[in-house]
């Protein structure tokens, strides 16, 4: 995983809130409150994992911009994908 400066700051901010919650979850697990401890541990892991893998602002912004741009301005990847989608897949379609 190649993280830039803003990604590292975002990860540190997530960990500032997730680590105390995970610590409390482990304490609750050892105290015998399995449901509460497991639930809080899942929340703590989700606080770190979701922003890093699913809520990447750069990817969301690129997808939004490429969806708004006309097909000619989207770039090589979109043009190649469109060309492969429109190519005949069967010899009888030629």
C-alpha angles and dihedrals in degrees: 000000000000109000124189127207095273091047090053091049090049091049091049091050091050091049092050088064100030100051097060089046091050090048091052090047092054091048090052090048092053090045089060100255095124099167095050094042095048092045093051091046090054090050092049092051091047090052089062102033102045098057093043100048110018108024099049103158093206093054092046091049093048091050092049094048094045089051091053097045122086116257093255093058099045096091138240098306094057092044091051092047091051091049092052092046093054095043115105113255099195128056090229091062093063 
